Amino acid sequence: MPNLDSLKKLFNYQTVFTVTVFLLVGLAIINLVSTNILATQGFAVSESETRTLKLEKENHQLSVKIEEAARLGSLEAMAVQSGFVRSKSIVFAPTPPTFASR
């Protein structure tokens, strides 16, 4: 038969209270550390979002510059500056009709 007096001495109120306090303090420390880690990661995410927005804005500006450079008027001006001239007559080369043969 087990010795119940030794178990009562082992699990008295003071021991249970002390263990409970240590557990609560440990959980509070774990909570603080995890909250700090999440806050730090939040700053990293915020910095990444800011950089992403900056890159998207730069990408939009570059797209606008590309569209401006690709307009026909600007292409014609660049061709004239390069020495190209507009053709006076257009020559069409006749092509024989195509048909399937066996």
Secondary structure, 3 states (H helix, E strand, C coil): CCCHHHHHHHCCHHHHHHHHHHHHHHHHHHHHHHHHHHHHHHHHHHHHHHHHHHHHHHHHHHHHHHHHHCCHHHHHHHHHHHCCCCCCCCCCCCCCCCCCCC
